Amino acid sequence: MNARSVNNYESYAEFYDSWQDSWPESVMTPCVNMLADIAAGRPTLELAVGTGRIALPLSQRGIEVSGVDLSEAMLARLRRKPGADKLSIKLGNMADVPFEGPFGLIYCVASFEYLVTQDDQLRFFANVEKRLATGGSIVIQTIIPNEAIFSNDFRLNRMSDLPSGEDEMASVMLMGVKGDPVAQILDQRIMVLGEKPQVFRHKIRFVWPNELDLLARSAGLSLHARWSNWQRESFGSTSRLVISEYRRA
Ligand SMILES: C[S@@+](CC[C@H](N)C(=O)[O-])C[C@H]1O[C@@H](n2cnc3c(N)ncnc32)[C@H](O)[C@@H]1O
């Protein structure tokens, strides 16, 4: 099963900017600040760039940003945004890292787990290592999943209101999740209820931080820093977000 067949970003793209991409300024600004600090003016690559919510503000800081994504629909939305002409964008699989480099910073936010096999995750790190400049960093944001990993049947994991359209018809998003704790797979069904109900499927392979470190080590990269959020708060046993920076060992 390839990555394209298990994730519905072609149709999901329509919703992404209105509600998935709903980071408040209090998260977005520290994220872009941290990435800009690590990039330190060097060429930068986003793996799974999506609609450019991070790449565009980073590029506005004067950084040369490239990006790859598997979804034409997500990239089409990115290309319509102001400043997109300054980015170098490719359609492709992030595990291939389809750019020459070298890059001072490569980053991947909220997307690494879409590589649903350990082989693809290993390939990702091996290719990243080849494209890093001397002293370069790879920064990855992953999650610590909740107890949904143990549910054999779909269970409701999240519910949120979506912005209402011009007709004031409110929409609701429900996310059902089924887990496989052994294969480390979360099978997510996202239902958008409103005027035009739709269901999307996303499948991810979650990794615990120590597996992420081991995947990186297999490519000759070692953990340089780890935080629990973009405000650089320390990471601990209660953290649910994992931001890891690796450099060549
Ligand atoms: C949650 S979005 C994140 C986008 C962007 N990083 C952000 O933070 O807004 C996940 C993105 O991963 C992309 N994606 C999933 N699998 C991929 C793959 N194997 N290679 C490249 N992109 C992929 C999807 O098309 C989607 O744009």
The ligand as an SDF file (V2000), in Angstrom:
LIG
                    3D

 27 29  0  0  0  0  0  0  0  0999 V2000
   -0.7520   17.5720    8.5730 C   0  0  0  0  0  0  0  0  0  0  0  0
   -0.1530   18.0680    6.9990 S   0  0  0  0  0  0  0  0  0  0  0  0
    1.2610   19.0370    7.4970 C   0  0  0  0  0  0  0  0  0  0  0  0
    1.7000   20.0200    6.4480 C   0  0  0  0  0  0  0  0  0  0  0  0
    2.7460   21.0340    6.9490 C   0  0  0  0  0  0  0  0  0  0  0  0
    3.9420   20.3740    7.3970 N   0  0  0  0  0  0  0  0  0  0  0  0
    2.1560   21.8530    8.0750 C   0  0  0  0  0  0  0  0  0  0  0  0
    2.6410   21.7510    9.2170 O   0  0  0  0  0  0  0  0  0  0  0  0
    1.1900   22.5900    7.8100 O   0  0  0  0  0  0  0  0  0  0  0  0
    0.5650   16.5740    6.3930 C   0  0  0  0  0  0  0  0  0  0  0  0
    1.1410   16.6760    4.9980 C   0  0  0  0  0  0  0  0  0  0  0  0
    1.9360   15.5160    4.7460 O   0  0  0  0  0  0  0  0  0  0  0  0
    1.8290   15.2260    3.3710 C   0  0  0  0  0  0  0  0  0  0  0  0
    2.3380   13.8740    3.1580 N   0  0  0  0  0  0  0  0  0  0  0  0
    1.8430   12.6990    3.6240 C   0  0  0  0  0  0  0  0  0  0  0  0
    2.6360   11.6780    3.2480 N   0  0  0  0  0  0  0  0  0  0  0  0
    3.6770   12.2150    2.5410 C   0  0  0  0  0  0  0  0  0  0  0  0
    4.8210   11.6860    1.9060 C   0  0  0  0  0  0  0  0  0  0  0  0
    5.0860   10.3640    1.9290 N   0  0  0  0  0  0  0  0  0  0  0  0
    5.6700   12.5290    1.2710 N   0  0  0  0  0  0  0  0  0  0  0  0
    5.4150   13.8690    1.2260 C   0  0  0  0  0  0  0  0  0  0  0  0
    4.3350   14.4280    1.8240 N   0  0  0  0  0  0  0  0  0  0  0  0
    3.4760   13.6160    2.4710 C   0  0  0  0  0  0  0  0  0  0  0  0
    0.3460   15.4370    3.0900 C   0  0  0  0  0  0  0  0  0  0  0  0
    0.0860   15.5370    1.7060 O   0  0  0  0  0  0  0  0  0  0  0  0
    0.1050   16.7290    3.8700 C   0  0  0  0  0  0  0  0  0  0  0  0
    0.3230   17.8600    3.0650 O   0  0  0  0  0  0  0  0  0  0  0  0
  1  2  1  0
  2  3  1  0
  2 10  1  0
  3  4  1  0
  4  5  1  0
  5  6  1  0
  5  7  1  0
  7  8  2  0
  7  9  1  0
 10 11  1  0
 11 12  1  0
 11 26  1  0
 12 13  1  0
 13 14  1  0
 13 24  1  0
 14 15  1  0
 14 23  1  0
 15 16  2  0
 16 17  1  0
 17 18  1  0
 17 23  2  0
 18 19  1  0
 18 20  2  0
 20 21  1  0
 21 22  2  0
 22 23  1  0
 24 25  1  0
 24 26  1  0
 26 27  1  0
M  CHG  2   2   1   9  -1
M  END
$$$$
